[in-house]
Amino acid sequence: MRDDIFLQSFLELGKDWPLSLIKINEHKNSTIFSSRHLFEIVFFENIEGDFLSWRHHRIFNDWQDDIFWMSDEKFQFYWPLIASALVEHDDKS
């Protein structure tokens, strides 16, 4: 996988975001969006320290800023739902 697939997909969207990305973005401040439950579903093998770092980053940062400087692997770790929506849209294009 190229290391900028999420960024390229995001840049190609422009103002025409897919519905899945709009819905996720609308709920990004919801407690479920940074919950232990979501973390355990997506990253079931990680430990407590990873969850606290993950949650802290998500609470105090924004995916639209992170996408410009994070590697794909790191972006997918911190923003798994956004990454999935971008890949889904890219696959449909």
GIFEN-V185271 format. One record per pair of residues at least 12 apart in sequence whose ideal C-beta (glycine too) atoms are under 7 Angstrom apart, sorted by sequence separation. I is the first residue (numbers start at 1). J is the second residue. D is the distance in Angstrom with one decimal. If there is no record, write none. Layout:
# GIFEN-V185271
{{I J D} {I J D}}
This chain:
# GIFEN-V185271
{{39 51 5.0} {66 78 6.5} {66 79 6.8} {36 51 6.0} {39 54 5.9} {63 79 4.5} {63 82 5.0} {58 78 6.3} {34 55 4.8} {57 78 5.4} {34 58 4.5} {54 78 6.4} {34 59 5.7} {42 80 4.7} {10 67 5.5} {24 81 4.9} {24 82 6.0} {7 67 5.4} {6 67 5.9} {7 68 6.6} {21 82 7.0} {24 85 5.8} {21 85 4.3} {20 85 4.4} {6 72 5.5} {5 72 5.6} {18 85 6.5} {3 71 5.6} {4 72 6.8} {20 88 6.3} {21 89 6.9} {3 72 5.3} {6 75 5.2} {1 72 6.4} {18 89 4.6} {10 86 6.0} {13 89 6.9} {6 83 5.6} {9 86 4.3} {6 86 5.1} {9 89 6.3} {9 90 4.3}}
